[in-house]
Amino acid sequence: MVSRIVSLTFVLSVLLFPLMGMAALVAGPAVPQAVSAQKSMCLTSGLGCGAGHMLLPALSRH
């Protein structure tokens, strides 16, 4: 019984969390087109933009 609850919770989280993330992006305040394009580039490339740690470029240099 517990394993069914855990597996159902896992499946629901895998299906619902991306949808909730997209809904949060859509429901946010309106931003200029250039800012939106930059954010989408950062999200899809997986490199990270702005202040913060960028692991992929640092790992590729070695």
PDB file as gemmi writes it, atoms N, CA and C in Angstrom:
CRYST1    1.000    1.000    1.000  90.00  90.00  90.00 P 1                      
ATOM      1  N   MET A   1       0.825  -1.197   0.000  1.00  0.00           N  
ATOM      2  CA  MET A   1       0.000   0.000   0.000  1.00  0.00           C  
ATOM      3  C   MET A   1       0.870   1.262   0.000  1.00  0.00           C  
ATOM      4  N   VAL A   2       1.903   1.249   0.820  1.00  0.00           N  
ATOM      5  CA  VAL A   2       2.783   2.407   0.901  1.00  0.00           C  
ATOM      6  C   VAL A   2       3.522   2.604  -0.412  1.00  0.00           C  
ATOM      7  N   SER A   3       3.927   1.495  -1.045  1.00  0.00           N  
ATOM      8  CA  SER A   3       4.651   1.618  -2.314  1.00  0.00           C  
ATOM      9  C   SER A   3       3.755   2.218  -3.400  1.00  0.00           C  
ATOM     10  N   ARG A   4       2.469   1.918  -3.363  1.00  0.00           N  
ATOM     11  CA  ARG A   4       1.553   2.520  -4.338  1.00  0.00           C  
ATOM     12  C   ARG A   4       1.421   4.015  -4.110  1.00  0.00           C  
ATOM     13  N   ILE A   5       1.362   4.425  -2.867  1.00  0.00           N  
ATOM     14  CA  ILE A   5       1.256   5.849  -2.550  1.00  0.00           C  
ATOM     15  C   ILE A   5       2.529   6.576  -2.987  1.00  0.00           C  
ATOM     16  N   VAL A   6       3.692   5.979  -2.722  1.00  0.00           N  
ATOM     17  CA  VAL A   6       4.955   6.588  -3.104  1.00  0.00           C  
ATOM     18  C   VAL A   6       5.060   6.687  -4.615  1.00  0.00           C  
ATOM     19  N   SER A   7       4.704   5.620  -5.327  1.00  0.00           N  
ATOM     20  CA  SER A   7       4.806   5.651  -6.791  1.00  0.00           C  
ATOM     21  C   SER A   7       3.810   6.638  -7.388  1.00  0.00           C  
ATOM     22  N   LEU A   8       2.619   6.732  -6.842  1.00  0.00           N  
ATOM     23  CA  LEU A   8       1.637   7.697  -7.331  1.00  0.00           C  
ATOM     24  C   LEU A   8       2.114   9.128  -7.082  1.00  0.00           C  
ATOM     25  N   THR A   9       2.692   9.366  -5.920  1.00  0.00           N  
ATOM     26  CA  THR A   9       3.234  10.686  -5.613  1.00  0.00           C  
ATOM     27  C   THR A   9       4.361  11.045  -6.564  1.00  0.00           C  
ATOM     28  N   PHE A  10       5.229  10.082  -6.866  1.00  0.00           N  
ATOM     29  CA  PHE A  10       6.335  10.332  -7.781  1.00  0.00           C  
ATOM     30  C   PHE A  10       5.827  10.649  -9.185  1.00  0.00           C  
ATOM     31  N   VAL A  11       4.905   9.864  -9.686  1.00  0.00           N  
ATOM     32  CA  VAL A  11       4.373  10.087 -11.034  1.00  0.00           C  
ATOM     33  C   VAL A  11       3.671  11.432 -11.119  1.00  0.00           C  
ATOM     34  N   LEU A  12       2.881  11.763 -10.123  1.00  0.00           N  
ATOM     35  CA  LEU A  12       2.194  13.053 -10.129  1.00  0.00           C  
ATOM     36  C   LEU A  12       3.181  14.212 -10.064  1.00  0.00           C  
ATOM     37  N   SER A  13       4.252  14.061  -9.291  1.00  0.00           N  
ATOM     38  CA  SER A  13       5.226  15.144  -9.209  1.00  0.00           C  
ATOM     39  C   SER A  13       5.970  15.304 -10.522  1.00  0.00           C  
ATOM     40  N   VAL A  14       6.287  14.210 -11.195  1.00  0.00           N  
ATOM     41  CA  VAL A  14       6.978  14.301 -12.481  1.00  0.00           C  
ATOM     42  C   VAL A  14       6.079  14.951 -13.530  1.00  0.00           C  
ATOM     43  N   LEU A  15       4.791  14.694 -13.458  1.00  0.00           N  
ATOM     44  CA  LEU A  15       3.870  15.263 -14.441  1.00  0.00           C  
ATOM     45  C   LEU A  15       3.435  16.683 -14.101  1.00  0.00           C  
ATOM     46  N   LEU A  16       3.286  16.988 -12.822  1.00  0.00           N  
ATOM     47  CA  LEU A  16       2.702  18.275 -12.440  1.00  0.00           C  
ATOM     48  C   LEU A  16       3.724  19.386 -12.220  1.00  0.00           C  
ATOM     49  N   PHE A  17       4.927  19.075 -11.739  1.00  0.00           N  
ATOM     50  CA  PHE A  17       5.897  20.132 -11.453  1.00  0.00           C  
ATOM     51  C   PHE A  17       6.285  20.935 -12.685  1.00  0.00           C  
ATOM     52  N   PRO A  18       6.542  20.307 -13.845  1.00  0.00           N  
ATOM     53  CA  PRO A  18       6.831  21.132 -15.029  1.00  0.00           C  
ATOM     54  C   PRO A  18       5.650  22.022 -15.427  1.00  0.00           C  
ATOM     55  N   LEU A  19       4.446  21.501 -15.311  1.00  0.00           N  
ATOM     56  CA  LEU A  19       3.267  22.312 -15.638  1.00  0.00           C  
ATOM     57  C   LEU A  19       3.112  23.470 -14.664  1.00  0.00           C  
ATOM     58  N   MET A  20       3.391  23.230 -13.396  1.00  0.00           N  
ATOM     59  CA  MET A  20       3.306  24.307 -12.413  1.00  0.00           C  
ATOM     60  C   MET A  20       4.379  25.357 -12.669  1.00  0.00           C  
ATOM     61  N   GLY A  21       5.559  24.933 -13.097  1.00  0.00           N  
ATOM     62  CA  GLY A  21       6.618  25.880 -13.425  1.00  0.00           C  
ATOM     63  C   GLY A  21       6.257  26.750 -14.608  1.00  0.00           C  
ATOM     64  N   MET A  22       5.676  26.136 -15.643  1.00  0.00           N  
ATOM     65  CA  MET A  22       5.259  26.919 -16.811  1.00  0.00           C  
ATOM     66  C   MET A  22       4.136  27.870 -16.449  1.00  0.00           C  
ATOM     67  N   ALA A  23       3.221  27.427 -15.593  1.00  0.00           N  
ATOM     68  CA  ALA A  23       2.131  28.306 -15.164  1.00  0.00           C  
ATOM     69  C   ALA A  23       2.673  29.492 -14.372  1.00  0.00           C  
ATOM     70  N   ALA A  24       3.716  29.272 -13.572  1.00  0.00           N  
ATOM     71  CA  ALA A  24       4.315  30.375 -12.814  1.00  0.00           C  
ATOM     72  C   ALA A  24       4.985  31.370 -13.750  1.00  0.00           C  
ATOM     73  N   LEU A  25       5.616  30.867 -14.824  1.00  0.00           N  
ATOM     74  CA  LEU A  25       6.232  31.776 -15.788  1.00  0.00           C  
ATOM     75  C   LEU A  25       5.191  32.594 -16.535  1.00  0.00           C  
ATOM     76  N   VAL A  26       4.080  31.963 -16.874  1.00  0.00           N  
ATOM     77  CA  VAL A  26       3.030  32.660 -17.627  1.00  0.00           C  
ATOM     78  C   VAL A  26       2.313  33.672 -16.737  1.00  0.00           C  
ATOM     79  N   ALA A  27       2.122  33.325 -15.468  1.00  0.00           N  
ATOM     80  CA  ALA A  27       1.366  34.192 -14.564  1.00  0.00           C  
ATOM     81  C   ALA A  27       2.210  35.354 -14.033  1.00  0.00           C  
ATOM     82  N   GLY A  28       3.504  35.350 -14.290  1.00  0.00           N  
ATOM     83  CA  GLY A  28       4.371  36.419 -13.796  1.00  0.00           C  
ATOM     84  C   GLY A  28       4.094  37.724 -14.501  1.00  0.00           C  
ATOM     85  N   PRO A  29       4.727  38.781 -14.029  1.00  0.00           N  
ATOM     86  CA  PRO A  29       4.526  40.090 -14.658  1.00  0.00           C  
ATOM     87  C   PRO A  29       5.080  40.113 -16.080  1.00  0.00           C  
ATOM     88  N   ALA A  30       4.507  40.966 -16.896  1.00  0.00           N  
ATOM     89  CA  ALA A  30       4.936  41.070 -18.290  1.00  0.00           C  
ATOM     90  C   ALA A  30       6.351  41.653 -18.345  1.00  0.00           C  
ATOM     91  N   VAL A  31       7.177  41.056 -19.174  1.00  0.00           N  
ATOM     92  CA  VAL A  31       8.557  41.518 -19.335  1.00  0.00           C  
ATOM     93  C   VAL A  31       8.779  41.847 -20.807  1.00  0.00           C  
ATOM     94  N   PRO A  32       9.759  42.678 -21.098  1.00  0.00           N  
ATOM     95  CA  PRO A  32      10.059  42.992 -22.498  1.00  0.00           C  
ATOM     96  C   PRO A  32      10.488  41.747 -23.274  1.00  0.00           C  
ATOM     97  N   GLN A  33      10.331  41.793 -24.572  1.00  0.00           N  
ATOM     98  CA  GLN A  33      10.623  40.658 -25.439  1.00  0.00           C  
ATOM     99  C   GLN A  33      12.086  40.222 -25.328  1.00  0.00           C  
ATOM    100  N   ALA A  34      13.014  41.168 -25.220  1.00  0.00           N  
ATOM    101  CA  ALA A  34      14.435  40.832 -25.141  1.00  0.00           C  
ATOM    102  C   ALA A  34      14.753  40.069 -23.854  1.00  0.00           C  
ATOM    103  N   VAL A  35      14.140  40.467 -22.758  1.00  0.00           N  
ATOM    104  CA  VAL A  35      14.370  39.787 -21.484  1.00  0.00           C  
ATOM    105  C   VAL A  35      13.807  38.381 -21.543  1.00  0.00           C  
ATOM    106  N   SER A  36      12.642  38.230 -22.128  1.00  0.00           N  
ATOM    107  CA  SER A  36      12.040  36.908 -22.266  1.00  0.00           C  
ATOM    108  C   SER A  36      12.891  35.994 -23.127  1.00  0.00           C  
ATOM    109  N   ALA A  37      13.440  36.527 -24.207  1.00  0.00           N  
ATOM    110  CA  ALA A  37      14.295  35.718 -25.083  1.00  0.00           C  
ATOM    111  C   ALA A  37      15.568  35.308 -24.354  1.00  0.00           C  
ATOM    112  N   GLN A  38      16.135  36.212 -23.570  1.00  0.00           N  
ATOM    113  CA  GLN A  38      17.356  35.885 -22.825  1.00  0.00           C  
ATOM    114  C   GLN A  38      17.090  34.816 -21.788  1.00  0.00           C  
ATOM    115  N   LYS A  39      15.974  34.925 -21.066  1.00  0.00           N  
ATOM    116  CA  LYS A  39      15.647  33.919 -20.061  1.00  0.00           C  
ATOM    117  C   LYS A  39      15.411  32.562 -20.698  1.00  0.00           C  
ATOM    118  N   SER A  40      14.743  32.529 -21.840  1.00  0.00           N  
ATOM    119  CA  SER A  40      14.497  31.246 -22.485  1.00  0.00           C  
ATOM    120  C   SER A  40      15.793  30.632 -22.987  1.00  0.00           C  
ATOM    121  N   MET A  41      16.734  31.455 -23.453  1.00  0.00           N  
ATOM    122  CA  MET A  41      18.043  30.931 -23.859  1.00  0.00           C  
ATOM    123  C   MET A  41      18.777  30.326 -22.669  1.00  0.00           C  
ATOM    124  N   CYS A  42      18.695  30.999 -21.531  1.00  0.00           N  
ATOM    125  CA  CYS A  42      19.371  30.487 -20.340  1.00  0.00           C  
ATOM    126  C   CYS A  42      18.738  29.178 -19.876  1.00  0.00           C  
ATOM    127  N   LEU A  43      17.421  29.111 -19.913  1.00  0.00           N  
ATOM    128  CA  LEU A  43      16.743  27.900 -19.457  1.00  0.00           C  
ATOM    129  C   LEU A  43      16.982  26.726 -20.386  1.00  0.00           C  
ATOM    130  N   THR A  44      16.972  26.961 -21.692  1.00  0.00           N  
ATOM    131  CA  THR A  44      17.108  25.844 -22.620  1.00  0.00           C  
ATOM    132  C   THR A  44      18.547  25.399 -22.792  1.00  0.00           C  
ATOM    133  N   SER A  45      19.516  26.307 -22.596  1.00  0.00           N  
ATOM    134  CA  SER A  45      20.910  25.901 -22.770  1.00  0.00           C  
ATOM    135  C   SER A  45      21.444  25.160 -21.556  1.00  0.00           C  
ATOM    136  N   GLY A  46      20.881  25.404 -20.392  1.00  0.00           N  
ATOM    137  CA  GLY A  46      21.334  24.741 -19.184  1.00  0.00           C  
ATOM    138  C   GLY A  46      22.634  25.285 -18.634  1.00  0.00           C  
ATOM    139  N   LEU A  47      23.089  26.406 -19.147  1.00  0.00           N  
ATOM    140  CA  LEU A  47      24.367  26.957 -18.705  1.00  0.00           C  
ATOM    141  C   LEU A  47      24.219  27.910 -17.526  1.00  0.00           C  
ATOM    142  N   GLY A  48      23.104  28.560 -17.414  1.00  0.00           N  
ATOM    143  CA  GLY A  48      22.912  29.541 -16.369  1.00  0.00           C  
ATOM    144  C   GLY A  48      23.400  30.899 -16.818  1.00  0.00           C  
ATOM    145  N   CYS A  49      22.665  31.934 -16.519  1.00  0.00           N  
ATOM    146  CA  CYS A  49      23.027  33.287 -16.934  1.00  0.00           C  
ATOM    147  C   CYS A  49      22.992  34.197 -15.717  1.00  0.00           C  
ATOM    148  N   GLY A  50      23.746  35.242 -15.787  1.00  0.00           N  
ATOM    149  CA  GLY A  50      23.764  36.208 -14.698  1.00  0.00           C  
ATOM    150  C   GLY A  50      24.672  35.748 -13.578  1.00  0.00           C  
ATOM    151  N   ALA A  51      24.437  36.266 -12.384  1.00  0.00           N  
ATOM    152  CA  ALA A  51      25.256  35.916 -11.233  1.00  0.00           C  
ATOM    153  C   ALA A  51      24.893  34.509 -10.779  1.00  0.00           C  
ATOM    154  N   GLY A  52      25.893  33.749 -10.477  1.00  0.00           N  
ATOM    155  CA  GLY A  52      25.667  32.384 -10.019  1.00  0.00           C  
ATOM    156  C   GLY A  52      26.725  31.462 -10.577  1.00  0.00           C  
ATOM    157  N   HIS A  53      26.695  30.253 -10.120  1.00  0.00           N  
ATOM    158  CA  HIS A  53      27.693  29.277 -10.532  1.00  0.00           C  
ATOM    159  C   HIS A  53      27.331  28.703 -11.891  1.00  0.00           C  
ATOM    160  N   MET A  54      28.297  28.631 -12.757  1.00  0.00           N  
ATOM    161  CA  MET A  54      28.102  28.019 -14.070  1.00  0.00           C  
ATOM    162  C   MET A  54      29.002  26.786 -14.125  1.00  0.00           C  
ATOM    163  N   LEU A  55      28.427  25.626 -13.876  1.00  0.00           N  
ATOM    164  CA  LEU A  55      29.225  24.415 -13.784  1.00  0.00           C  
ATOM    165  C   LEU A  55      29.653  23.889 -15.149  1.00  0.00           C  
ATOM    166  N   LEU A  56      28.771  23.946 -16.129  1.00  0.00           N  
ATOM    167  CA  LEU A  56      29.103  23.352 -17.425  1.00  0.00           C  
ATOM    168  C   LEU A  56      30.264  24.051 -18.125  1.00  0.00           C  
ATOM    169  N   PRO A  57      30.308  25.368 -18.201  1.00  0.00           N  
ATOM    170  CA  PRO A  57      31.476  25.985 -18.833  1.00  0.00           C  
ATOM    171  C   PRO A  57      32.768  25.727 -18.069  1.00  0.00           C  
ATOM    172  N   ALA A  58      32.683  25.695 -16.742  1.00  0.00           N  
ATOM    173  CA  ALA A  58      33.885  25.441 -15.931  1.00  0.00           C  
ATOM    174  C   ALA A  58      34.378  24.013 -16.146  1.00  0.00           C  
ATOM    175  N   LEU A  59      33.483  23.070 -16.270  1.00  0.00           N  
ATOM    176  CA  LEU A  59      33.882  21.679 -16.478  1.00  0.00           C  
ATOM    177  C   LEU A  59      34.428  21.469 -17.883  1.00  0.00           C  
ATOM    178  N   SER A  60      33.944  22.211 -18.858  1.00  0.00           N  
ATOM    179  CA  SER A  60      34.387  22.000 -20.226  1.00  0.00           C  
ATOM    180  C   SER A  60      35.777  22.571 -20.475  1.00  0.00           C  
ATOM    181  N   ARG A  61      36.262  23.444 -19.612  1.00  0.00           N  
ATOM    182  CA  ARG A  61      37.590  24.032 -19.800  1.00  0.00           C  
ATOM    183  C   ARG A  61      38.714  23.068 -19.436  1.00  0.00           C  
ATOM    184  N   HIS A  62      38.429  22.083 -18.616  1.00  0.00           N  
ATOM    185  CA  HIS A  62      39.496  21.178 -18.155  1.00  0.00           C  
ATOM    186  C   HIS A  62      39.668  20.001 -19.071  1.00  0.00           C  
TER     187      HIS A  62                                                      
END                                                                             
